Amino acid sequence: MAELNTDVRFVRGVGEARAKSLAKLGITDLKSLISYFPRAYEDRRESRRIAELQVGERACVTAMVASEPKLSRIRKGLELVKLRVVDESAALELTYFNQSYLKNTFHVGESYTFYGTVEGTLLRRTMTNPVFEREGLHAVTGCIVPVYPLTAGVGQSLLHRAIRQGLDEGADRLPDLLPAELRQQHGLCGVRYAYENIHFPADDAALAAARRRLAFEELYFLTLGLRLLRARRTTVKGKTCAAVDMTPFFGALPFSLTGAQARAVDDILRDMTAERPMNRLVQGDVGSGKTMVAAAGIYFAAKNGLQAALMAPTEILAEQHYHTLAPLLEKLGVRCALLTASTKAKTRRSILEQLAAGEIDLAIGTHALLSPDVSYQNLGLVVTDEQHRFGVNQRAALGAKGENPHLLVMSATPIPRTLALMIYGDLDVSVIDELPPGRRSIETYAVLSSYHERIYSFLEKQLAEGRQAYIVCPMVEENGELPDERKAVTAYAGKLQKEVFPNRTVRFLHGKMKAKEKETVMRAFAAGEIDVLVSTTVVEVGVDVPNASVMLIENAECFGLSQLHQLRGRVGRGPWQSYCILVSDNRGEDNKTRLDVMRRTQSGFALAEEDLKLRGPGDFFGARQHGLPTLRVADFACDMELLYEAQGAAEALLALDPRLEGHPALHARVRELFDLNAEALN
C-alpha cells in the first residue's frame, strides 16, 4: 500500500512522461491524484438497440462485429479504420481516426459495447471514435462514468486508469477528519466510501452520498477557517480613532454622496473608532463611487495622525487613483505620493524617507508597497483595490507594515451577499447598490454573427465622432475546438486592421503579454492613440477611458453574466451614450435567457443573482481569490441548506474548542487549506 505523498510517477501505469503531463493539472502525488474530482458524469448504464438510436444523441449500444475492419491511409497523418457492427434490429457504421491498431483489435463475430454520438441518418446510422469494450466488462460502459477537466497530453482514459490505480493503492490511507459522531449526526458516509464513489459511483444513491459527504467537508472546513480568522480579529487591539469633523471633506467633493455611499462611509468611520481593527469589504458596481468612499476613510485616518496605503493591481490603475485622489486630498492637507516599480530611484528614495518620517499621509501604489525597504512611521489604514487580485496573504503582508492597521477592501465584482459573506468570510461587508444620479445606462444588444458588417459600420461611425471601442474575444490563439478567427485576439486584430479599419489604429491585448507590454498598450488606449482595442478579459479590470463608447463582445456565450457586466462597465464612463454589443450564434435556451437578462438589466447585483441561479458560483472572479480554499465539490447554488448545516456544526465545535487546541488534525487541515502559518489562526 502506497503513502499519500508518493510521487505520482510511481503509481502503477503512470511513469515519468505521464507524470509530467499530470503535473499540469496540479497532480504531483498520490493524494492530489485521488483528490482530482470529476467535473461531470455520463450515464452509460442503459444499452440501446441500434434501431432506437436518435441522430445527435450520445448512447451505448451492444453489437457484434459483422465485417472485417478496413484500414485506409487517406494521406500522410490521416488513417481511417472502418467497420460495420449489427444487433438484431439494425446495422451501425463505425469510423476511427488515426488508430490503425484497431484493425487487429476487432474480430468478426465478437460482441462489444460502444458509446458515442450517433451521426448519419436514421437509414444509415454512424459513430466516429466511439469508446468501446468487450460486452459485459462495464469499465467504461454500463456504468456511471466520470468526466474530468483535461489538459494537453492527458485524456479521460489516462485519468480513469490512473485514479483507479491510485484508489486501489492509497484510498485506505486517507484520514477521516470528520469525527464518527459528526458523521452519524449529519448522515455522512466515511471518507473511503466517498472517494471511491465520487470517482466510480456504484449507482445514483452512492454518488449522492459521496458528493454530500465531500461537499459538507469543504463547507465545514471553510467555515472553521473563516470563523478562526474572524475570532482572531476580536482579540487584536486596533488603532482606535477619535471622531473627526468630516464637513471639509464632504464640502470639497464636486458632488453629493449617494445614500449607499453615505452608509458605507458611516460603516467605515464606526469601524475605525472601535477598539478592534476594521476589516471591511466595500462592494459596489462599476461607477458606484467606491474610490470616494475610500477617500473618506483616508481623510479620517490622516486627521487622526495615521498614514494610509492604497494598493492597486496594476501601475496604470495606481496612477489613476493617484490622479483622482491627490488633487482632492492635498487641498485638504493630506500629503500623497505614488510608488510603483516604475518610480525613478531618486524619487523612490525620497518617498521612502518621507514615509518613514511620517511626512507622507497616503502612499498609492502596486505590489511595490510590499517591498521590504518600504516602512511607515504610523500605518493605520490599508486599502486594496479589486479584491480578487489580492489574496489573504498579500493583505496580511501589507498590514504587517503597521501595527494592526485598519483594512478596507474594494471590489467591483457584485457577487450576491450570501456568496460574499462566505468568500470574504473574514471581512464585514458594505454594499454600494446605487449609482450616482445622471449616469447614463448602456444600451445593450444581442445579435448573431451575421450582423458583423452592420456592427463594423456602426463602429466606424462612432470612431468618426472621435470615440474609441473595445472588442473582447474569449481566447488568444486558435485551436481545433473554436476555429472561428474572431475568437483569436491576435488574428482578429490583424484582420480588422487590414480589412475593416485600414485607416484606424487597431491593437491587441491579452494576458500572455508581459506586464510592461500590457501597461504600454493600455496607456496608449487611454491617451486616445488607439482607436480599437481587441482584447481578452484582461480589460475586465482596467483603466478608466471615458472616451470609449462601444464594447463589442464576441462569442458572448463563453462568458458568465457577471463577467459580461464587468466588461460592459469599461464603457459608459464619459458624457456620451455608450453601447454594449453581444455577439453569439448559440441558439440554446440557456444562452438566450442569459443574453436577454443582460439586455434588460443594468444592475450588477441583479445580474449576479441571475448568474448564480443559471450557472452556480463557478469562479466569479476570473482570477480566484487567493488564500481561500477552492470549492471543488460544493456549489452555493444548490448546497445552501448543506452550507447552513456545516456552519452550524463548525460553530458548535468552536463553542467547545475555540482554537481547535483539542483537535490538532482539524487545526492542521484548516491551516493547509487556507495556506496560512500556525500563528495566523492563533
Protein Blocks (a to p, Z undefined) as FASTA:
>chain_A
ZZfklcfklpghkammlmmmmmmnopabfklmmmmccfbdcdfkbccdfklpcghiacdd
ddddfbdcddddfbghiacdddddddfkbccddddehilklmmmpcghiacddddddehj
fklccdehiacddehklmmgoiacddddddehiafklmmmmmmmmmmmmmmmpccfbcfk
lmmmnopacfklmmmmmmmcfblmlmmmmmmmmmmmmmmmmmmmmmmmmmmmmmpccddd
ddddfklmmmmpcbdcdfklmmmmmmmmmmmmmmbdcdddddddehilpmmmmmmmmmmm
mmnopacddddfbfklmmmmmmmmmmmmmmnopacddddfklcfklmmmmmmmmmnopaf
bdcddfklmpmklccfbdcbdcdehkllpcfklmmmmmmmpghiadddddfbdcdfklmm
mmmmmbccdddfbdcehiacdddddddfklmmmmmmmmmmmmmnopacddddfbfbdcfk
lmcfklpmklmmmmmmmmmmmmbccddddfkbcfklmmmmmmmmmnopafbdcddfklmp
ccddfkbmbdcdehkllpcfklmmmmmmmgokambdcddddddfbfbfklmmmmmmmmmp
mbfklmmmmmmmmnonmjmnopacehiacdfkbcfklmmmmmmmmmmmmmmmmmmmmnom
mmmmlmmmmmmmnopafklmZZ
